[in-house]
């Protein structure tokens, strides 16, 4: 298994101009990203919501590379989005899934099928153009540039170490440095889109 922060540091080297929806990797990503004006740290929408949002963004902005860091719990809660993404075939969409085998933000309960579900195979069966699975940082490091240089939609399952939070949500350290409105405003400015 990989450490999420270390994996994100490797990814950041090859990120380029991609718009990143850090999803479940957000609490690490805000300290790693070198292009925060091209990040959309949305916090925690309803489970399964990140993929729908990121796909919509990819379809709305086909001129921009969109990268999502999802989780296996989110994918299980909204598995139908895999078929929808595959059907739409957004060539600019890169779907990375952090698999820690548990619901880390709600106390560490095991995700159903934690050690048996092959998410990359499910994404492939749904119609994703390319799928990958990595369980160590060295192999991921050797392949991430190639993954990001090819067309999407691509799905990458990443086994990461669990980081379980047992504190009540209201007492946890806040990791977002901007509100959702500010993040969207910054990205619109970065893309040269006039204020609505």
C-alpha positions in Angstrom: 0.0 0.0 0.0 1.0 3.6 -0.6 1.0 6.7 1.5 -1.5 9.1 0.1 0.6 12.2 0.5 3.7 10.6 -1.1 1.6 9.4 -4.0 0.2 12.9 -4.5 3.7 14.4 -4.5 4.7 12.0 -7.3 1.5 12.9 -9.2 2.1 16.6 -8.8 5.4 16.3 -10.7 3.4 15.3 -13.8 0.3 17.3 -13.2 1.0 20.0 -15.8 -2.0 22.3 -16.3 -4.6 19.8 -15.2 -7.5 21.0 -13.2 -7.5 18.8 -10.1 -10.6 17.8 -8.1 -8.7 16.4 -5.0 -11.8 14.7 -3.5 -10.7 12.3 -0.7 -7.1 13.3 -1.2 -7.9 17.0 -0.5 -6.5 17.3 3.0 -3.1 16.3 1.7 -3.4 18.0 -1.7 -3.8 21.6 -0.4 -0.3 21.4 1.1 1.2 19.7 -2.0 -0.4 21.5 -5.0 1.8 24.0 -6.9 -1.2 25.3 -8.9 -4.0 26.0 -6.3 -5.8 28.3 -8.7 -6.4 25.1 -10.9 -7.7 23.0 -8.0 -11.3 22.5 -7.0 -11.2 21.3 -3.4 -15.0 20.8 -2.9 -14.8 19.2 0.6 -17.1 16.2 1.1 -20.2 16.2 -1.0 -22.6 13.3 -0.7 -20.7 10.1 -1.2 -20.3 9.4 -4.8 -20.7 13.0 -5.8 -17.1 13.8 -6.8 -17.2 11.6 -10.0 -20.4 13.2 -11.3 -19.0 16.7 -10.7 -15.7 15.9 -12.3 -17.3 14.2 -15.3 -19.5 17.2 -15.8 -16.5 19.5 -15.7 -14.7 17.4 -18.2 -17.6 17.5 -20.6 -18.1 21.3 -20.1 -14.4 22.0 -20.6 -13.0 19.5 -23.2 -10.0 21.8 -23.7 -8.8 21.1 -20.2 -7.4 18.0 -18.6 -9.5 17.0 -15.5 -8.1 14.8 -12.8 -10.2 13.4 -10.0 -9.0 11.7 -6.8 -12.0 9.6 -5.7 -12.3 6.8 -3.1 -13.6 3.3 -3.3 -16.4 4.1 -0.8 -17.5 6.9 -3.2 -17.4 4.6 -6.2 -19.4 2.0 -4.4 -22.1 4.5 -3.4 -22.4 5.7 -7.0 -21.1 2.9 -9.2 -23.5 3.8 -12.0 -21.3 6.8 -12.8 -18.6 4.5 -14.1 -20.9 3.4 -17.0 -22.0 7.0 -17.6 -18.4 8.2 -17.8 -17.5 5.4 -20.1 -20.5 6.1 -22.3 -19.6 9.8 -22.6 -15.9 9.0 -23.3 -14.4 12.3 -22.1 -10.9 12.1 -23.5 -9.7 14.7 -21.0 -10.9 12.8 -17.8 -8.4 11.0 -15.5 -10.2 9.1 -12.7 -7.8 8.1 -9.8 -9.4 6.1 -7.0 -7.8 5.9 -3.5 -8.6 2.5 -2.0 -7.8 2.2 1.7 -10.3 -0.7 2.2 -12.3 1.3 4.8 -14.5 4.3 5.4 -11.7 6.4 6.8 -13.7 9.6 7.5 -16.4 7.8 9.5 -14.3 5.7 11.9 -12.7 3.0 9.7 -15.5 0.6 9.0 -14.5 -1.9 6.3 -15.8 -1.2 2.8 -17.8 -4.2 1.4 -15.5 -6.5 -0.5 -12.5 -4.5 0.7 -10.0 -7.0 -0.4 -11.7 -8.7 -3.3 -13.3 -6.0 -5.5 -11.2 -5.3 -8.6 -12.2 -1.7 -9.4 -10.0 -1.4 -12.5 -11.8 -4.5 -13.9 -15.2 -3.0 -13.2 -14.2 0.3 -14.9 -12.9 -1.7 -17.9 -16.1 -3.7 -18.1 -18.1 -0.4 -18.0 -16.1 0.8 -21.0 -13.2 3.0 -19.7 -10.6 3.2 -22.5 -7.7 2.4 -20.2 -7.6 1.1 -16.6 -4.7 0.4 -14.2 -4.2 -0.8 -10.6 -1.2 0.0 -8.4 -0.4 -1.1 -4.9 3.1 0.4 -4.5 4.6 3.8 -5.0 7.5 2.7 -7.1 5.4 1.1 -9.8 3.0 4.0 -9.8 5.9 6.5 -10.1 7.2 4.7 -13.2 3.8 4.8 -14.9 2.0 8.1 -13.9 3.6 10.2 -16.7 2.5 7.7 -19.3 -1.0 7.5 -17.9 -1.4 11.3 -17.9 0.0 11.7 -21.4 -2.5 9.3 -23.0 -6.2 9.9 -23.7 -9.0 9.4 -21.2 -11.2 8.3 -19.9 -8.7 6.5 -17.8 -9.3 4.8 -14.4 -6.5 4.2 -11.9 -7.1 2.2 -8.7 -4.5 3.0 -6.0 -4.2 1.0 -2.8 -3.3 3.5 0.0 -2.8 3.1 3.7 -5.9 3.9 5.8 -5.9 7.2 7.7 -8.8 6.8 10.0 -10.5 9.9 11.6 -12.4 9.2 14.8 -12.9 12.8 15.8 -16.4 14.3 15.4 -16.7 16.1 12.1 -17.1 19.5 13.7 -13.9 19.2 15.7 -11.6 18.0 12.9 -8.8 20.2 11.5 -10.1 22.2 8.6 -8.0 21.5 5.5 -9.7 23.7 2.9 -8.0 27.1 2.6 -10.7 28.6 0.3 -14.5 28.3 0.2 -16.1 26.6 -2.7 -17.1 30.0 -4.1 -13.5 31.2 -3.9 -12.1 28.1 -5.5 -14.6 28.4 -8.5 -13.9 32.1 -8.8 -10.1 31.4 -8.9 -10.5 28.7 -11.6 -12.8 31.0 -13.7 -10.1 33.7 -13.5 -7.4 31.2 -14.4 -9.4 30.0 -17.4 -10.3 33.6 -18.5 -14.0 33.2 -17.9 -15.9 36.3 -17.1 -17.7 36.5 -13.8 -21.3 35.4 -14.0 
